[in-house]
Amino acid sequence: MTPLLLAFGFPLHIAVSTDLLYAAITKAGGAITHAAHKNIRWDLVFLLGLGSLPASAIAIYILDNWFETPENYTVIISTVLGLTLILTSFAIIFRPFLTDWVSRRLNFNEEHIRWATPVMGGLLGFIVTFSSG
């Protein structure tokens, strides 16, 4: 949604924050529905939150304390947003190859998932806070 809001002329920081709020509200409805159908692995939700919530808080702290106005960090947000869109497209297009490579090369098991999930949650929490991504 952020690129669409930007196309309509909204300032970058307004587009990102509006996208984040809208996503939080709409995804909450989906989460409630999936929880009712018992389609959620709460252990993974916990592990993702373990990394993403502190990372988001750190990103917000950085934006709030290192920059005087939102206009001062526009370049950072637009760069992260652009990279996120490119990497997401890459991951979608090459998902079968990436999945195969990870399963063959890295030999992931449950122990790896326990430590990798909070790390990925942290990375994604930081990126999403900057890009609404």
N, CA, C and O of each residue as an XYZ file, in Angstrom:
532
protein
N       0.813     -1.188      0.000
C       0.000      0.000      0.000
C       0.862      1.260      0.000
O       0.453      2.287     -0.542
N       2.039      1.194      0.595
C       2.895      2.377      0.657
C       3.185      2.961     -0.721
O       3.047      4.171     -0.899
N       3.586      2.143     -1.713
C       3.837      2.727     -3.035
C       2.598      3.409     -3.629
O       2.719      4.427     -4.310
N       1.421      2.858     -3.375
C       0.194      3.465     -3.888
C      -0.056      4.822     -3.225
O      -0.397      5.792     -3.902
N       0.111      4.887     -1.919
C      -0.059      6.162     -1.213
C       0.957      7.195     -1.688
O       0.642      8.380     -1.797
N       2.177      6.742     -1.971
C       3.191      7.659     -2.496
C       2.786      8.178     -3.877
O       3.000      9.346     -4.199
N       2.196      7.291     -4.687
C       1.753      7.703     -6.022
C       0.660      8.767     -5.937
O       0.536      9.599     -6.835
N      -0.127      8.745     -4.871
C      -1.167      9.755     -4.680
C      -0.640     11.033     -4.045
O      -1.401     11.970     -3.801
N       0.666     11.072     -3.775
C       1.280     12.309     -3.307
C       1.416     12.460     -1.807
O       1.769     13.540     -1.335
N       1.151     11.420     -1.045
C       1.321     11.526      0.405
C       2.804     11.559      0.747
O       3.601     10.910      0.069
N       3.198     12.303      1.790
C       4.598     12.278      2.225
C       4.988     10.861      2.656
O       4.148     10.100      3.137
N       6.247     10.519      2.482
C       6.716      9.156      2.735
C       6.405      8.681      4.148
O       5.898      7.573      4.320
N       6.692      9.484      5.157
C       6.463      9.039      6.538
C       4.971      8.842      6.821
O       4.615      7.985      7.629
N       4.103      9.605      6.185
C       2.656      9.436      6.351
C       2.207      8.143      5.652
O       1.394      7.394      6.194
N       2.732      7.889      4.463
C       2.376      6.679      3.716
C       2.787      5.425      4.480
O       2.015      4.471      4.571
N       3.988      5.424      5.023
C       4.486      4.253      5.763
C       3.665      4.020      7.022
O       3.233      2.896      7.276
N       3.444      5.058      7.809
C       2.709      4.869      9.065
C       1.248      4.501      8.813
O       0.679      3.707      9.562
N       0.635      5.062      7.777
C      -0.747      4.705      7.440
C      -0.820      3.241      7.023
O      -1.739      2.521      7.415
N       0.145      2.811      6.234
C       0.196      1.413      5.804
C       0.349      0.477      6.999
O      -0.311     -0.560      7.065
N       1.208      0.834      7.933
C       1.408     -0.001      9.120
C       0.128     -0.131      9.946
O      -0.226     -1.226     10.383
N      -0.556      0.984     10.155
C      -1.792      0.944     10.937
C      -2.861      0.126     10.228
O      -3.519     -0.711     10.846
N      -3.036      0.364      8.942
C      -4.031     -0.383      8.166
C      -3.724     -1.884      8.186
O      -4.622     -2.705      8.376
N      -2.457     -2.231      7.989
C      -2.065     -3.644      7.998
C      -2.341     -4.278      9.361
O      -2.812     -5.413      9.439
N      -2.047     -3.544     10.431
C      -2.278     -4.094     11.768
C      -3.756     -4.391     11.997
O      -4.101     -5.426     12.567
N      -4.620     -3.496     11.561
C      -6.061     -3.691     11.762
C      -6.588     -4.835     10.903
O      -7.302     -5.707     11.398
N      -6.237     -4.834      9.620
C      -6.776     -5.865      8.726
C      -6.191     -7.242      9.019
O      -6.893     -8.247      8.908
N      -4.932     -7.300      9.385
C      -4.324     -8.602      9.673
C      -4.814     -9.169     10.999
O      -4.788    -10.384     11.198
N      -5.257     -8.310     11.903
C      -5.815     -8.794     13.163
C      -7.071     -9.619     12.898
O      -7.288    -10.647     13.540
N      -7.893     -9.174     11.961
C      -9.090     -9.947     11.605
C      -8.739    -11.315     11.045
O      -9.377    -12.311     11.386
N      -7.736    -11.368     10.196
C      -7.285    -12.647      9.648
C      -6.709    -13.544     10.729
O      -6.927    -14.756     10.722
N      -5.977    -12.951     11.650
C      -5.395    -13.736     12.744
C      -6.481    -14.346     13.629
O      -6.365    -15.494     14.059
N      -7.524    -13.582     13.897
C      -8.631    -14.100     14.712
C      -9.307    -15.274     14.016
O      -9.614    -16.285     14.647
N      -9.538    -15.136     12.715
C     -10.170    -16.214     11.947
C      -9.295    -17.461     11.940
O      -9.791    -18.565     12.167
N      -7.999    -17.298     11.683
C      -7.103    -18.459     11.661
C      -6.957    -19.083     13.044
O      -6.837    -20.302     13.166
N      -6.967    -18.261     14.076
C      -6.884    -18.806     15.434
C      -8.124    -19.638     15.756
O      -8.030    -20.672     16.418
N      -9.273    -19.186     15.290
C     -10.503    -19.941     15.521
C     -10.460    -21.301     14.831
O     -11.044    -22.268     15.321
N      -9.774    -21.375     13.702
C      -9.649    -22.640     12.970
C      -8.411    -23.436     13.383
O      -8.105    -24.475     12.799
N      -7.707    -22.934     14.396
C      -6.504    -23.584     14.930
C      -5.428    -23.780     13.856
O      -4.780    -24.824     13.788
N      -5.255    -22.747     13.016
C      -4.253    -22.788     11.950
C      -2.963    -22.052     12.312
O      -2.122    -21.825     11.442
N      -2.799    -21.686     13.551
C      -1.643    -20.888     13.956
C      -0.725    -21.715     14.841
O      -1.169    -22.375     15.780
N       0.562    -21.666     14.524
C       1.569    -22.278     15.404
C       2.040    -21.200     16.372
O       2.903    -20.386     16.042
N       1.470    -21.204     17.560
C       1.747    -20.157     18.532
C       3.197    -20.160     18.988
O       3.714    -19.119     19.395
N       3.866    -21.311     18.928
C       5.280    -21.339     19.289
C       6.098    -20.499     18.315
O       7.036    -19.817     18.726
N       5.751    -20.540     17.014
C       6.449    -19.710     16.029
C       6.086    -18.236     16.182
O       6.931    -17.363     15.985
N       4.836    -17.960     16.530
C       4.430    -16.572     16.777
C       5.262    -15.998     17.923
O       5.745    -14.869     17.843
N       5.424    -16.780     18.982
C       6.220    -16.341     20.128
C       7.661    -16.073     19.713
O       8.227    -15.041     20.073
N       8.262    -16.999     18.952
C       9.651    -16.842     18.530
C       9.832    -15.636     17.601
O      10.813    -14.901     17.718
N       8.884    -15.436     16.680
C       8.962    -14.258     15.806
C       8.839    -12.972     16.608
O       9.581    -12.016     16.381
N       7.896    -12.952     17.550
C       7.713    -11.773     18.394
C       8.914    -11.497     19.270
O       9.225    -10.343     19.565
N       9.586    -12.549     19.685
C      10.782    -12.414     20.520
C      11.854    -11.589     19.815
O      12.616    -10.868     20.458
N      11.906    -11.700     18.496
C      12.871    -10.912     17.740
C      12.296     -9.627     17.181
O      12.958     -8.589     17.199
N      11.057     -9.686     16.680
C      10.524     -8.533     15.940
C      10.093     -7.379     16.839
O      10.283     -6.221     16.469
N       9.533     -7.652     17.980
C       9.075     -6.553     18.848
C      10.222     -5.689     19.362
O      10.136     -4.464     19.284
N      11.294     -6.288     19.886
C      12.422     -5.427     20.294
C      13.066     -4.707     19.104
O      13.475     -3.553     19.232
N      13.160     -5.373     17.953
C      13.759     -4.735     16.779
C      12.927     -3.552     16.310
O      13.478     -2.522     15.921
N      11.615     -3.686     16.342
C      10.741     -2.575     15.979
C      10.893     -1.418     16.953
O      10.929     -0.255     16.551
N      10.982     -1.745     18.233
C      11.164     -0.699     19.245
C      12.493      0.026     19.040
O      12.562      1.244     19.201
N      13.535     -0.704     18.691
C      14.844     -0.087     18.436
C      14.768      0.816     17.206
O      15.305      1.923     17.212
N      14.107      0.345     16.161
C      13.972      1.154     14.940
C      13.205      2.444     15.228
O      13.580      3.515     14.750
N      12.139      2.336     16.005
C      11.367      3.532     16.364
C      12.221      4.482     17.204
O      12.187      5.696     17.002
N      12.975      3.933     18.134
C      13.864      4.764     18.956
C      14.871      5.507     18.077
O      15.103      6.701     18.263
N      15.461      4.798     17.124
C      16.436      5.420     16.220
C      15.794      6.566     15.447
O      16.336      7.670     15.384
N      14.635      6.289     14.862
C      13.966      7.333     14.077
C      13.572      8.527     14.934
O      13.665      9.675     14.499
N      13.136      8.249     16.145
C      12.656      9.320     17.019
C      13.785     10.151     17.619
O      13.623     11.352     17.837
N      14.936      9.516     17.889
C      15.996     10.208     18.615
C      17.180     10.650     17.763
O      17.927     11.537     18.176
N      17.371     10.067     16.607
C      18.509     10.431     15.776
C      18.149     11.451     14.705
O      19.038     12.029     14.079
N      16.867     11.677     14.488
C      16.426     12.593     13.441
C      15.444     13.597     14.033
O      14.590     13.239     14.844
N      15.570     14.852     13.623
C      14.711     15.897     14.174
C      13.308     15.875     13.571
O      12.323     16.087     14.278
N      13.217     15.620     12.274
C      11.916     15.600     11.606
C      11.840     14.396     10.674
O      12.872     13.863     10.268
N      10.636     13.966     10.335
C      10.498     12.834      9.409
C      11.164     13.082      8.053
O      11.618     12.136      7.408
N      11.227     14.315      7.623
C      11.864     14.620      6.341
C      13.343     14.250      6.354
O      13.921     13.975      5.303
N      13.962     14.242      7.542
C      15.390     13.928      7.652
C      15.693     12.448      7.408
O      16.818     12.110      7.040
N      14.719     11.565      7.602
C      14.984     10.145      7.363
C      14.216      9.591      6.166
O      14.052      8.378      6.035
N      13.755     10.464      5.312
C      13.036     10.040      4.107
C      13.904      9.166      3.208
O      13.422      8.181      2.649
N      15.169      9.517      3.067
C      16.075      8.735      2.211
C      16.227      7.315      2.746
O      16.246      6.358      1.972
N      16.336      7.175      4.058
C      16.477      5.842      4.651
C      15.223      5.015      4.381
O      15.315      3.868      3.944
N      14.060      5.593      4.640
C      12.807      4.863      4.447
C      12.624      4.475      2.982
O      12.255      3.336      2.692
N      12.872      5.391      2.063
C      12.667      5.069      0.651
C      13.669      4.025      0.166
O      13.321      3.182     -0.661
N      14.896      4.064      0.661
C      15.890      3.058      0.285
C      15.503      1.681      0.815
O      15.544      0.696      0.078
N      15.128      1.611      2.091
C      14.718      0.330      2.678
C      13.469     -0.194      1.975
O      13.371     -1.390      1.700
N      12.518      0.685      1.685
C      11.300      0.277      0.984
C      11.626     -0.293     -0.389
O      11.114     -1.350     -0.759
N      12.471      0.394     -1.145
C      12.845     -0.086     -2.469
C      13.551     -1.423     -2.422
O      13.223     -2.327     -3.190
N      14.528     -1.561     -1.518
C      15.235     -2.835     -1.380
C      14.301     -3.958     -0.947
O      14.413     -5.086     -1.426
N      13.384     -3.646     -0.045
C      12.431     -4.652      0.418
C      11.548     -5.133     -0.721
O      11.310     -6.333     -0.853
N      11.065     -4.227     -1.536
C      10.224     -4.621     -2.668
C      10.998     -5.474     -3.663
O      10.463     -6.454     -4.181
N      12.239     -5.119     -3.936
C      13.067     -5.906     -4.858
C      13.355     -7.292     -4.282
O      13.207     -8.294     -4.981
N      13.763     -7.357     -3.013
C      14.065     -8.653     -2.395
C      12.825     -9.536     -2.277
O      12.906    -10.751     -2.455
N      11.683     -8.927     -1.978
C      10.441     -9.697     -1.902
C      10.089    -10.286     -3.267
O       9.703    -11.451     -3.362
N      10.218     -9.496     -4.302
C       9.954     -9.990     -5.655
C      10.893    -11.135     -5.996
O      10.469    -12.156     -6.537
N      12.165    -10.961     -5.678
C      13.161    -12.007     -5.910
C      12.789    -13.293     -5.170
O      12.849    -14.384     -5.738
N      12.403    -13.156     -3.900
C      12.057    -14.325     -3.091
C      10.819    -15.031     -3.629
O      10.752    -16.260     -3.609
N       9.846    -14.274     -4.108
C       8.635    -14.883     -4.663
C       8.949    -15.629     -5.952
O       8.502    -16.759     -6.146
N       9.713    -15.000     -6.825
C      10.032    -15.610     -8.119
C      10.877    -16.873     -7.948
O      10.634    -17.885     -8.606
N      11.865    -16.807     -7.065
C      12.803    -17.913     -6.912
C      12.533    -18.779     -5.683
O      13.418    -19.509     -5.238
N      11.341    -18.708     -5.140
C      11.021    -19.461     -3.920
C      11.306    -20.959     -4.040
O      11.929    -21.519     -3.138
N      10.879    -21.632     -5.112
C      11.175    -23.076     -5.186
C      12.675    -23.374     -5.139
O      13.096    -24.339     -4.500
N      13.469    -22.562     -5.801
C      14.918    -22.781     -5.805
C      15.530    -22.472     -4.450
O      16.412    -23.193     -3.984
N      15.064    -21.397     -3.814
C      15.577    -21.033     -2.496
C      15.219    -22.084     -1.453
O      16.044    -22.444     -0.614
N      13.986    -22.572     -1.512
C      13.553    -23.608     -0.574
C      14.377    -24.874     -0.740
O      14.810    -25.478      0.242
N      14.588    -25.267     -1.978
C      15.382    -26.462     -2.266
C      16.814    -26.286     -1.792
O      17.386    -27.194     -1.189
N      17.398    -25.123     -2.060
C      18.775    -24.862     -1.659
C      18.941    -24.903     -0.141
O      19.885    -25.498      0.379
N      18.004    -24.258      0.558
C      18.088    -24.242      2.025
C      17.952    -25.653      2.580
O      18.696    -26.038      3.482
N      17.010    -26.426      2.051
C      16.808    -27.778      2.589
C      17.994    -28.692      2.289
O      18.329    -29.544      3.112
N      18.639    -28.535      1.131
C      19.779    -29.390      0.778
C      21.065    -28.944      1.454
O      21.822    -29.775      1.956
N      21.320    -27.650      1.473
C      22.613    -27.137      1.938
C      22.694    -26.932      3.443
O      23.721    -27.216      4.059
N      21.627    -26.445      4.027
C      21.698    -26.058      5.430
C      21.189    -27.121      6.392
O      21.471    -27.066      7.589
N      20.437    -28.089      5.871
C      19.938    -29.188      6.704
C      19.264    -28.664      7.975
O      19.632    -29.054      9.083
N      18.276    -27.780      7.810
C      17.576    -27.171      8.941
C      16.785    -28.213      9.714
O      16.142    -29.085      9.130
N      16.842    -28.111     11.034
C      16.032    -28.961     11.899
C      15.348    -28.084     12.946
O      15.475    -26.860     12.905
N      14.637    -28.687     13.866
C      13.885    -27.923     14.872
C      14.783    -27.038     15.731
O      14.380    -25.941     16.118
N      15.983    -27.496     16.032
C      16.907    -26.685     16.838
C      17.321    -25.419     16.090
O      17.405    -24.342     16.680
N      17.577    -25.553     14.800
C      17.918    -24.382     13.992
C      16.747    -23.395     13.958
O      16.941    -22.182     14.039
N      15.544    -23.929     13.838
C      14.359    -23.079     13.766
C      14.198    -22.280     15.055
O      13.773    -21.125     15.015
N      14.535    -22.884     16.206
C      14.388    -22.198     17.489
C      15.258    -20.961     17.603
O      14.853    -19.984     18.235
N      16.432    -20.977     17.014
C      17.274    -19.773     17.099
C      17.150    -18.893     15.858
O      17.310    -17.676     15.958
N      16.870    -19.475     14.696
C      16.797    -18.681     13.466
C      15.511    -17.851     13.403
O      15.514    -16.759     12.836
N      14.425    -18.350     13.971
C      13.149    -17.644     13.889
C      13.196    -16.293     14.605
O      12.755    -15.305     14.017
N      13.700    -16.187     15.830
C      13.803    -14.846     16.438
C      14.762    -13.917     15.680
O      14.537    -12.709     15.618
N      15.817    -14.478     15.111
C      16.750    -13.654     14.338
C      16.048    -13.096     13.108
O      16.153    -11.904     12.818
N      15.335    -13.948     12.387
C      14.582    -13.488     11.215
C      13.467    -12.533     11.633
O      13.196    -11.554     10.937
N      12.825    -12.809     12.755
C      11.801    -11.901     13.265
C      12.383    -10.528     13.551
O      11.755     -9.511     13.261
N      13.587    -10.497     14.120
C      14.247     -9.227     14.391
C      14.565     -8.473     13.113
O      14.324     -7.270     13.015
N      15.103     -9.177     12.146
C      15.423     -8.541     10.866
C      14.153     -8.006     10.208
O      14.126     -6.870      9.735
N      13.118     -8.817     10.179
C      11.857     -8.393      9.551
C      11.182     -7.275     10.342
O      10.612     -6.360      9.748
N      11.239     -7.334     11.664
C      10.650     -6.275     12.483
C      11.314     -4.936     12.224
O      10.647     -3.904     12.158
N      12.624     -4.958     12.079
C      13.368     -3.728     11.795
C      13.014     -3.207     10.412
O      12.765     -2.014     10.238
N      12.991     -4.096      9.432
C      12.685     -3.689      8.047
C      11.248     -3.179      7.935
O      11.006     -2.144      7.315
N      10.298     -3.896      8.529
C       8.892     -3.506      8.417
C       8.653     -2.143      9.076
O       7.848     -1.349      8.589
N       9.336     -1.881     10.157
C       9.165     -0.589     10.812
C       9.610      0.545      9.893
O       9.017      1.624      9.908
N      10.636      0.311      9.105
C      11.104      1.327      8.167
C      10.297      1.380      6.879
O      10.179      2.442      6.267
N       9.742      0.253      6.460
C       9.167      0.217      5.110
C       7.693     -0.138      5.055
O       7.064      0.032      4.010
N       7.139     -0.613      6.117
C       5.784     -1.184      6.179
C       5.623     -2.336      5.220
O       4.514     -2.636      4.777
N       6.729     -2.987      4.898
C       6.807     -3.990      4.081
C       6.529     -5.186      3.601
O       7.084     -5.584      2.577
